[in-house]
C-alpha cells in the first residue's frame, strides 16, 4: 500500500503519527494530519493556506491547543 504514496506524503503521515503519540493519543486524527501538513513548509497544503491569508503558525497553535493530550 505504501508504494502508492509519495515520499512527502509518507513523511506527513509519519509526522502526524508522531504528533498523535506525543500527545498520548492512540490513533491519528484529522487535527494531527493538519498539523503535520502545516509544518511541511514546502508542501502544497502549506502554500495553499498561505495564499488564502491563513496565519499558519497561529493555526498550528490553535490545533495543538484543541488537540490536548491523553486518550
PyMOL Python script that loads the backbone (N, CA, C, O; Angstrom):
from pymol import cmd

cmd.read_pdbstr("""\
ATOM      1  N   UNK A   1       0.813  -1.194   0.000  1.00  0.00           N
ATOM      2  CA  UNK A   1       0.000   0.000   0.000  1.00  0.00           C
ATOM      3  C   UNK A   1       0.861   1.265   0.000  1.00  0.00           C
ATOM      4  O   UNK A   1       0.529   2.231  -0.687  1.00  0.00           O
ATOM      5  N   UNK A   2       1.948   1.274   0.751  1.00  0.00           N
ATOM      6  CA  UNK A   2       2.773   2.476   0.885  1.00  0.00           C
ATOM      7  C   UNK A   2       3.433   2.898  -0.414  1.00  0.00           C
ATOM      8  O   UNK A   2       3.816   4.057  -0.568  1.00  0.00           O
ATOM      9  N   UNK A   3       3.571   1.963  -1.354  1.00  0.00           N
ATOM     10  CA  UNK A   3       4.232   2.305  -2.615  1.00  0.00           C
ATOM     11  C   UNK A   3       3.429   3.311  -3.432  1.00  0.00           C
ATOM     12  O   UNK A   3       3.970   3.930  -4.348  1.00  0.00           O
ATOM     13  N   UNK A   4       2.153   3.484  -3.117  1.00  0.00           N
ATOM     14  CA  UNK A   4       1.315   4.446  -3.838  1.00  0.00           C
ATOM     15  C   UNK A   4       1.512   5.876  -3.348  1.00  0.00           C
ATOM     16  O   UNK A   4       1.088   6.821  -4.013  1.00  0.00           O
ATOM     17  N   UNK A   5       2.143   6.043  -2.205  1.00  0.00           N
ATOM     18  CA  UNK A   5       2.331   7.363  -1.607  1.00  0.00           C
ATOM     19  C   UNK A   5       3.665   7.963  -2.036  1.00  0.00           C
ATOM     20  O   UNK A   5       4.658   7.253  -2.200  1.00  0.00           O
ATOM     21  N   UNK A   6       3.672   9.284  -2.216  1.00  0.00           N
ATOM     22  CA  UNK A   6       4.933   9.972  -2.489  1.00  0.00           C
ATOM     23  C   UNK A   6       5.748  10.017  -1.201  1.00  0.00           C
ATOM     24  O   UNK A   6       5.223   9.778  -0.113  1.00  0.00           O
ATOM     25  N   UNK A   7       7.021  10.321  -1.334  1.00  0.00           N
ATOM     26  CA  UNK A   7       7.878  10.436  -0.149  1.00  0.00           C
ATOM     27  C   UNK A   7       7.370  11.525   0.784  1.00  0.00           C
ATOM     28  O   UNK A   7       7.405  11.368   2.004  1.00  0.00           O
ATOM     29  N   UNK A   8       6.900  12.622   0.217  1.00  0.00           N
ATOM     30  CA  UNK A   8       6.389  13.722   1.040  1.00  0.00           C
ATOM     31  C   UNK A   8       5.130  13.285   1.795  1.00  0.00           C
ATOM     32  O   UNK A   8       4.974  13.607   2.973  1.00  0.00           O
ATOM     33  N   UNK A   9       4.243  12.562   1.133  1.00  0.00           N
ATOM     34  CA  UNK A   9       3.026  12.072   1.794  1.00  0.00           C
ATOM     35  C   UNK A   9       3.384  11.115   2.930  1.00  0.00           C
ATOM     36  O   UNK A   9       2.789  11.175   4.006  1.00  0.00           O
ATOM     37  N   UNK A  10       4.340  10.248   2.695  1.00  0.00           N
ATOM     38  CA  UNK A  10       4.797   9.328   3.744  1.00  0.00           C
ATOM     39  C   UNK A  10       5.344  10.107   4.931  1.00  0.00           C
ATOM     40  O   UNK A  10       5.093   9.759   6.085  1.00  0.00           O
ATOM     41  N   UNK A  11       6.085  11.150   4.640  1.00  0.00           N
ATOM     42  CA  UNK A  11       6.654  11.983   5.697  1.00  0.00           C
ATOM     43  C   UNK A  11       5.561  12.656   6.516  1.00  0.00           C
ATOM     44  O   UNK A  11       5.646  12.700   7.743  1.00  0.00           O
ATOM     45  N   UNK A  12       4.540  13.177   5.850  1.00  0.00           N
ATOM     46  CA  UNK A  12       3.432  13.834   6.551  1.00  0.00           C
ATOM     47  C   UNK A  12       2.705  12.834   7.444  1.00  0.00           C
ATOM     48  O   UNK A  12       2.356  13.151   8.581  1.00  0.00           O
ATOM     49  N   UNK A  13       2.480  11.638   6.935  1.00  0.00           N
ATOM     50  CA  UNK A  13       1.794  10.615   7.730  1.00  0.00           C
ATOM     51  C   UNK A  13       2.635  10.229   8.946  1.00  0.00           C
ATOM     52  O   UNK A  13       2.103  10.083  10.046  1.00  0.00           O
ATOM     53  N   UNK A  14       3.938  10.064   8.754  1.00  0.00           N
ATOM     54  CA  UNK A  14       4.838   9.763   9.884  1.00  0.00           C
ATOM     55  C   UNK A  14       4.790  10.884  10.916  1.00  0.00           C
ATOM     56  O   UNK A  14       4.705  10.627  12.116  1.00  0.00           O
ATOM     57  N   UNK A  15       4.845  12.122  10.446  1.00  0.00           N
ATOM     58  CA  UNK A  15       4.825  13.265  11.359  1.00  0.00           C
ATOM     59  C   UNK A  15       3.489  13.382  12.087  1.00  0.00           C
ATOM     60  O   UNK A  15       3.451  13.760  13.258  1.00  0.00           O
ATOM     61  N   UNK A  16       2.402  13.061  11.405  1.00  0.00           N
ATOM     62  CA  UNK A  16       1.084  13.078  12.043  1.00  0.00           C
ATOM     63  C   UNK A  16       1.030  12.023  13.146  1.00  0.00           C
ATOM     64  O   UNK A  16       0.481  12.260  14.222  1.00  0.00           O
ATOM     65  N   UNK A  17       1.602  10.869  12.866  1.00  0.00           N
ATOM     66  CA  UNK A  17       1.648   9.805  13.885  1.00  0.00           C
ATOM     67  C   UNK A  17       2.463  10.260  15.089  1.00  0.00           C
ATOM     68  O   UNK A  17       2.078  10.015  16.232  1.00  0.00           O
ATOM     69  N   UNK A  18       3.587  10.921  14.834  1.00  0.00           N
ATOM     70  CA  UNK A  18       4.409  11.443  15.931  1.00  0.00           C
ATOM     71  C   UNK A  18       3.646  12.488  16.744  1.00  0.00           C
ATOM     72  O   UNK A  18       3.757  12.532  17.969  1.00  0.00           O
ATOM     73  N   UNK A  19       2.873  13.327  16.059  1.00  0.00           N
ATOM     74  CA  UNK A  19       2.041  14.322  16.755  1.00  0.00           C
ATOM     75  C   UNK A  19       1.056  13.620  17.685  1.00  0.00           C
ATOM     76  O   UNK A  19       0.885  14.019  18.837  1.00  0.00           O
ATOM     77  N   UNK A  20       0.415  12.579  17.182  1.00  0.00           N
ATOM     78  CA  UNK A  20      -0.564  11.843  17.986  1.00  0.00           C
ATOM     79  C   UNK A  20       0.106  11.179  19.189  1.00  0.00           C
ATOM     80  O   UNK A  20      -0.377  11.302  20.314  1.00  0.00           O
ATOM     81  N   UNK A  21       1.203  10.487  18.959  1.00  0.00           N
ATOM     82  CA  UNK A  21       1.902   9.775  20.030  1.00  0.00           C
ATOM     83  C   UNK A  21       2.412  10.757  21.087  1.00  0.00           C
ATOM     84  O   UNK A  21       2.334  10.481  22.284  1.00  0.00           O
ATOM     85  N   UNK A  22       2.929  11.892  20.645  1.00  0.00           N
ATOM     86  CA  UNK A  22       3.473  12.871  21.598  1.00  0.00           C
ATOM     87  C   UNK A  22       2.398  13.446  22.513  1.00  0.00           C
ATOM     88  O   UNK A  22       2.698  13.958  23.591  1.00  0.00           O
ATOM     89  N   UNK A  23       1.151  13.359  22.077  1.00  0.00           N
ATOM     90  CA  UNK A  23       0.030  13.857  22.886  1.00  0.00           C
ATOM     91  C   UNK A  23      -0.697  12.742  23.630  1.00  0.00           C
ATOM     92  O   UNK A  23      -1.704  12.979  24.297  1.00  0.00           O
ATOM     93  N   UNK A  24      -0.175  11.525  23.508  1.00  0.00           N
ATOM     94  CA  UNK A  24      -0.773  10.405  24.208  1.00  0.00           C
ATOM     95  C   UNK A  24      -2.044   9.887  23.559  1.00  0.00           C
ATOM     96  O   UNK A  24      -2.843   9.207  24.203  1.00  0.00           O
ATOM     97  N   UNK A  25      -2.235  10.208  22.278  1.00  0.00           N
ATOM     98  CA  UNK A  25      -3.419   9.736  21.572  1.00  0.00           C
ATOM     99  C   UNK A  25      -3.127   8.375  20.949  1.00  0.00           C
ATOM    100  O   UNK A  25      -2.006   8.095  20.524  1.00  0.00           O
ATOM    101  N   UNK A  26      -4.140   7.552  20.906  1.00  0.00           N
ATOM    102  CA  UNK A  26      -3.975   6.184  20.421  1.00  0.00           C
ATOM    103  C   UNK A  26      -4.072   6.056  18.907  1.00  0.00           C
ATOM    104  O   UNK A  26      -3.665   5.037  18.350  1.00  0.00           O
ATOM    105  N   UNK A  27      -4.596   7.056  18.242  1.00  0.00           N
ATOM    106  CA  UNK A  27      -4.717   6.992  16.788  1.00  0.00           C
ATOM    107  C   UNK A  27      -4.563   8.395  16.203  1.00  0.00           C
ATOM    108  O   UNK A  27      -4.700   9.394  16.909  1.00  0.00           O
ATOM    109  N   UNK A  28      -4.279   8.450  14.916  1.00  0.00           N
ATOM    110  CA  UNK A  28      -4.086   9.721  14.213  1.00  0.00           C
ATOM    111  C   UNK A  28      -5.456  10.276  13.836  1.00  0.00           C
ATOM    112  O   UNK A  28      -6.272   9.603  13.205  1.00  0.00           O
ATOM    113  N   UNK A  29      -5.680  11.517  14.240  1.00  0.00           N
ATOM    114  CA  UNK A  29      -6.929  12.204  13.917  1.00  0.00           C
ATOM    115  C   UNK A  29      -6.654  13.279  12.869  1.00  0.00           C
ATOM    116  O   UNK A  29      -5.506  13.553  12.518  1.00  0.00           O
ATOM    117  N   UNK A  30      -7.721  13.870  12.387  1.00  0.00           N
ATOM    118  CA  UNK A  30      -7.617  14.907  11.362  1.00  0.00           C
ATOM    119  C   UNK A  30      -6.714  16.048  11.814  1.00  0.00           C
ATOM    120  O   UNK A  30      -5.929  16.578  11.027  1.00  0.00           O
ATOM    121  N   UNK A  31      -6.828  16.422  13.084  1.00  0.00           N
ATOM    122  CA  UNK A  31      -6.019  17.529  13.609  1.00  0.00           C
ATOM    123  C   UNK A  31      -4.527  17.228  13.498  1.00  0.00           C
ATOM    124  O   UNK A  31      -3.735  18.115  13.179  1.00  0.00           O
ATOM    125  N   UNK A  32      -4.144  15.980  13.761  1.00  0.00           N
ATOM    126  CA  UNK A  32      -2.730  15.603  13.672  1.00  0.00           C
ATOM    127  C   UNK A  32      -2.236  15.718  12.236  1.00  0.00           C
ATOM    128  O   UNK A  32      -1.122  16.181  11.988  1.00  0.00           O
ATOM    129  N   UNK A  33      -3.072  15.294  11.297  1.00  0.00           N
ATOM    130  CA  UNK A  33      -2.692  15.400   9.888  1.00  0.00           C
ATOM    131  C   UNK A  33      -2.556  16.856   9.460  1.00  0.00           C
ATOM    132  O   UNK A  33      -1.625  17.209   8.735  1.00  0.00           O
ATOM    133  N   UNK A  34      -3.476  17.695   9.904  1.00  0.00           N
ATOM    134  CA  UNK A  34      -3.413  19.110   9.531  1.00  0.00           C
ATOM    135  C   UNK A  34      -2.179  19.783  10.131  1.00  0.00           C
ATOM    136  O   UNK A  34      -1.530  20.591   9.467  1.00  0.00           O
ATOM    137  N   UNK A  35      -1.856  19.458  11.375  1.00  0.00           N
ATOM    138  CA  UNK A  35      -0.636  19.996  11.981  1.00  0.00           C
ATOM    139  C   UNK A  35       0.582  19.569  11.166  1.00  0.00           C
ATOM    140  O   UNK A  35       1.450  20.388  10.865  1.00  0.00           O
ATOM    141  N   UNK A  36       0.643  18.297  10.812  1.00  0.00           N
ATOM    142  CA  UNK A  36       1.779  17.783  10.028  1.00  0.00           C
ATOM    143  C   UNK A  36       1.851  18.470   8.665  1.00  0.00           C
ATOM    144  O   UNK A  36       2.941  18.813   8.206  1.00  0.00           O
ATOM    145  N   UNK A  37       0.712  18.674   8.020  1.00  0.00           N
ATOM    146  CA  UNK A  37       0.698  19.364   6.727  1.00  0.00           C
ATOM    147  C   UNK A  37       1.171  20.803   6.861  1.00  0.00           C
ATOM    148  O   UNK A  37       1.892  21.307   6.000  1.00  0.00           O
ATOM    149  N   UNK A  38       0.770  21.457   7.933  1.00  0.00           N
ATOM    150  CA  UNK A  38       1.166  22.856   8.156  1.00  0.00           C
ATOM    151  C   UNK A  38       2.656  22.989   8.453  1.00  0.00           C
ATOM    152  O   UNK A  38       3.259  24.026   8.178  1.00  0.00           O
ATOM    153  N   UNK A  39       3.232  21.959   9.004  1.00  0.00           N
ATOM    154  CA  UNK A  39       4.665  22.002   9.318  1.00  0.00           C
ATOM    155  C   UNK A  39       5.529  21.643   8.114  1.00  0.00           C
ATOM    156  O   UNK A  39       6.747  21.820   8.146  1.00  0.00           O
ATOM    157  N   UNK A  40       4.909  21.145   7.063  1.00  0.00           N
ATOM    158  CA  UNK A  40       5.603  20.804   5.818  1.00  0.00           C
ATOM    159  C   UNK A  40       5.635  22.069   4.956  1.00  0.00           C
ATOM    160  O   UNK A  40       4.822  22.225   4.044  1.00  0.00           O
ATOM    161  N   UNK A  41       6.562  22.954   5.244  1.00  0.00           N
ATOM    162  CA  UNK A  41       6.574  24.307   4.676  1.00  0.00           C
ATOM    163  C   UNK A  41       6.736  24.369   3.163  1.00  0.00           C
ATOM    164  O   UNK A  41       6.425  25.389   2.549  1.00  0.00           O
ATOM    165  N   UNK A  42       7.213  23.305   2.565  1.00  0.00           N
ATOM    166  CA  UNK A  42       7.362  23.288   1.107  1.00  0.00           C
ATOM    167  C   UNK A  42       6.203  22.577   0.418  1.00  0.00           C
ATOM    168  O   UNK A  42       6.200  22.437  -0.805  1.00  0.00           O
ATOM    169  N   UNK A  43       5.223  22.129   1.193  1.00  0.00           N
ATOM    170  CA  UNK A  43       4.115  21.367   0.642  1.00  0.00           C
ATOM    171  C   UNK A  43       3.017  22.231   0.035  1.00  0.00           C
ATOM    172  O   UNK A  43       2.940  23.436   0.277  1.00  0.00           O
ATOM    173  N   UNK A  44       2.184  21.593  -0.746  1.00  0.00           N
ATOM    174  CA  UNK A  44       1.083  22.280  -1.422  1.00  0.00           C
ATOM    175  C   UNK A  44       0.064  22.811  -0.424  1.00  0.00           C
ATOM    176  O   UNK A  44      -0.437  23.924  -0.584  1.00  0.00           O
ATOM    177  N   UNK A  45      -0.245  22.028   0.602  1.00  0.00           N
ATOM    178  CA  UNK A  45      -1.240  22.456   1.594  1.00  0.00           C
ATOM    179  C   UNK A  45      -0.782  23.729   2.295  1.00  0.00           C
ATOM    180  O   UNK A  45      -1.568  24.658   2.483  1.00  0.00           O
ATOM    181  N   UNK A  46       0.485  23.771   2.679  1.00  0.00           N
ATOM    182  CA  UNK A  46       1.028  24.959   3.344  1.00  0.00           C
ATOM    183  C   UNK A  46       0.897  26.176   2.438  1.00  0.00           C
ATOM    184  O   UNK A  46       0.443  27.240   2.860  1.00  0.00           O
ATOM    185  N   UNK A  47       1.302  25.999   1.190  1.00  0.00           N
ATOM    186  CA  UNK A  47       1.260  27.118   0.242  1.00  0.00           C
ATOM    187  C   UNK A  47      -0.165  27.568  -0.044  1.00  0.00           C
ATOM    188  O   UNK A  47      -0.422  28.763  -0.191  1.00  0.00           O
ATOM    189  N   UNK A  48      -1.098  26.614  -0.123  1.00  0.00           N
ATOM    190  CA  UNK A  48      -2.498  26.965  -0.368  1.00  0.00           C
ATOM    191  C   UNK A  48      -3.063  27.767   0.800  1.00  0.00           C
ATOM    192  O   UNK A  48      -3.732  28.780   0.596  1.00  0.00           O
ATOM    193  N   UNK A  49      -2.796  27.317   2.011  1.00  0.00           N
ATOM    194  CA  UNK A  49      -3.271  28.047   3.194  1.00  0.00           C
ATOM    195  C   UNK A  49      -2.639  29.436   3.265  1.00  0.00           C
ATOM    196  O   UNK A  49      -3.304  30.422   3.582  1.00  0.00           O
ATOM    197  N   UNK A  50      -1.365  29.492   2.969  1.00  0.00           N
ATOM    198  CA  UNK A  50      -0.657  30.769   2.971  1.00  0.00           C
ATOM    199  C   UNK A  50      -1.264  31.727   1.946  1.00  0.00           C
ATOM    200  O   UNK A  50      -1.451  32.910   2.230  1.00  0.00           O
ATOM    201  N   UNK A  51      -1.570  31.213   0.755  1.00  0.00           N
ATOM    202  CA  UNK A  51      -2.179  32.044  -0.292  1.00  0.00           C
ATOM    203  C   UNK A  51      -3.565  32.539   0.094  1.00  0.00           C
ATOM    204  O   UNK A  51      -4.018  33.571  -0.400  1.00  0.00           O
ATOM    205  N   UNK A  52      -4.236  31.812   0.969  1.00  0.00           N
ATOM    206  CA  UNK A  52      -5.557  32.232   1.451  1.00  0.00           C
ATOM    207  C   UNK A  52      -5.459  33.234   2.607  1.00  0.00           C
ATOM    208  O   UNK A  52      -6.473  33.713   3.114  1.00  0.00           O
ATOM    209  N   UNK A  53      -4.236  33.538   3.009  1.00  0.00           N
ATOM    210  CA  UNK A  53      -4.034  34.509   4.071  1.00  0.00           C
ATOM    211  C   UNK A  53      -4.103  33.927   5.468  1.00  0.00           C
ATOM    212  O   UNK A  53      -4.225  34.665   6.446  1.00  0.00           O
ATOM    213  N   UNK A  54      -4.026  32.617   5.569  1.00  0.00           N
ATOM    214  CA  UNK A  54      -4.089  31.955   6.877  1.00  0.00           C
ATOM    215  C   UNK A  54      -2.763  32.167   7.604  1.00  0.00           C
ATOM    216  O   UNK A  54      -1.695  31.981   7.022  1.00  0.00           O
ATOM    217  N   UNK A  55      -2.834  32.556   8.873  1.00  0.00           N
ATOM    218  CA  UNK A  55      -1.651  32.639   9.716  1.00  0.00           C
ATOM    219  C   UNK A  55      -1.365  31.216  10.187  1.00  0.00           C
ATOM    220  O   UNK A  55      -1.977  30.732  11.139  1.00  0.00           O
ATOM    221  N   UNK A  56      -0.441  30.561   9.518  1.00  0.00           N
ATOM    222  CA  UNK A  56      -0.218  29.135   9.737  1.00  0.00           C
ATOM    223  C   UNK A  56       0.330  28.847  11.129  1.00  0.00           C
ATOM    224  O   UNK A  56      -0.047  27.849  11.746  1.00  0.00           O
ATOM    225  N   UNK A  57       1.204  29.697  11.627  1.00  0.00           N
ATOM    226  CA  UNK A  57       1.722  29.485  12.976  1.00  0.00           C
ATOM    227  C   UNK A  57       0.600  29.576  14.015  1.00  0.00           C
ATOM    228  O   UNK A  57       0.566  28.800  14.969  1.00  0.00           O
ATOM    229  N   UNK A  58      -0.301  30.516  13.824  1.00  0.00           N
ATOM    230  CA  UNK A  58      -1.449  30.644  14.719  1.00  0.00           C
ATOM    231  C   UNK A  58      -2.378  29.430  14.588  1.00  0.00           C
ATOM    232  O   UNK A  58      -2.902  28.937  15.587  1.00  0.00           O
ATOM    233  N   UNK A  59      -2.577  28.957  13.370  1.00  0.00           N
ATOM    234  CA  UNK A  59      -3.390  27.762  13.142  1.00  0.00           C
ATOM    235  C   UNK A  59      -2.795  26.558  13.861  1.00  0.00           C
ATOM    236  O   UNK A  59      -3.518  25.796  14.502  1.00  0.00           O
ATOM    237  N   UNK A  60      -1.490  26.386  13.758  1.00  0.00           N
ATOM    238  CA  UNK A  60      -0.821  25.270  14.442  1.00  0.00           C
ATOM    239  C   UNK A  60      -1.020  25.378  15.946  1.00  0.00           C
ATOM    240  O   UNK A  60      -1.343  24.389  16.604  1.00  0.00           O
ATOM    241  N   UNK A  61      -0.830  26.570  16.490  1.00  0.00           N
ATOM    242  CA  UNK A  61      -1.020  26.777  17.936  1.00  0.00           C
ATOM    243  C   UNK A  61      -2.433  26.416  18.365  1.00  0.00           C
ATOM    244  O   UNK A  61      -2.631  25.755  19.385  1.00  0.00           O
ATOM    245  N   UNK A  62      -3.408  26.848  17.589  1.00  0.00           N
ATOM    246  CA  UNK A  62      -4.811  26.574  17.923  1.00  0.00           C
ATOM    247  C   UNK A  62      -5.120  25.077  17.821  1.00  0.00           C
ATOM    248  O   UNK A  62      -5.816  24.525  18.673  1.00  0.00           O
ATOM    249  N   UNK A  63      -4.609  24.434  16.793  1.00  0.00           N
ATOM    250  CA  UNK A  63      -4.821  22.993  16.643  1.00  0.00           C
ATOM    251  C   UNK A  63      -4.180  22.230  17.798  1.00  0.00           C
ATOM    252  O   UNK A  63      -4.776  21.306  18.350  1.00  0.00           O
ATOM    253  N   UNK A  64      -2.977  22.621  18.152  1.00  0.00           N
ATOM    254  CA  UNK A  64      -2.291  21.960  19.272  1.00  0.00           C
ATOM    255  C   UNK A  64      -3.065  22.151  20.577  1.00  0.00           C
ATOM    256  O   UNK A  64      -3.163  21.232  21.390  1.00  0.00           O
ATOM    257  N   UNK A  65      -3.609  23.342  20.766  1.00  0.00           N
ATOM    258  CA  UNK A  65      -4.393  23.620  21.969  1.00  0.00           C
ATOM    259  C   UNK A  65      -5.649  22.754  22.002  1.00  0.00           C
ATOM    260  O   UNK A  65      -5.987  22.174  23.034  1.00  0.00           O
ATOM    261  N   UNK A  66      -6.328  22.673  20.880  1.00  0.00           N
ATOM    262  CA  UNK A  66      -7.566  21.906  20.814  1.00  0.00           C
ATOM    263  C   UNK A  66      -7.323  20.397  20.902  1.00  0.00           C
ATOM    264  O   UNK A  66      -8.164  19.657  21.411  1.00  0.00           O
ATOM    265  N   UNK A  67      -6.185  19.955  20.409  1.00  0.00           N
ATOM    266  CA  UNK A  67      -5.872  18.518  20.468  1.00  0.00           C
ATOM    267  C   UNK A  67      -5.727  18.037  21.906  1.00  0.00           C
ATOM    268  O   UNK A  67      -6.161  16.942  22.265  1.00  0.00           O
ATOM    269  N   UNK A  68      -5.114  18.873  22.705  1.00  0.00           N
ATOM    270  CA  UNK A  68      -4.891  18.469  24.092  1.00  0.00           C
ATOM    271  C   UNK A  68      -3.983  17.261  24.178  1.00  0.00           C
ATOM    272  O   UNK A  68      -3.235  16.962  23.247  1.00  0.00           O
ATOM    273  N   UNK A  69      -4.054  16.569  25.303  1.00  0.00           N
ATOM    274  CA  UNK A  69      -3.250  15.376  25.492  1.00  0.00           C
ATOM    275  C   UNK A  69      -4.054  14.331  26.218  1.00  0.00           C
ATOM    276  O   UNK A  69      -5.050  14.633  26.874  1.00  0.00           O
ATOM    277  N   UNK A  70      -3.613  13.109  26.095  1.00  0.00           N
ATOM    278  CA  UNK A  70      -4.305  11.998  26.730  1.00  0.00           C
ATOM    279  C   UNK A  70      -5.213  11.279  25.760  1.00  0.00           C
ATOM    280  O   UNK A  70      -5.419  11.737  24.636  1.00  0.00           O
ATOM    281  N   UNK A  71      -5.757  10.154  26.190  1.00  0.00           N
ATOM    282  CA  UNK A  71      -6.585   9.336  25.284  1.00  0.00           C
ATOM    283  C   UNK A  71      -7.873  10.036  24.873  1.00  0.00           C
ATOM    284  O   UNK A  71      -8.667   9.475  24.118  1.00  0.00           O
TER     285      UNK A  71
END
""", "prot")
cmd.dss("prot")
cmd.show_as("cartoon", "prot")
cmd.util.cbc("prot")
cmd.orient("prot")
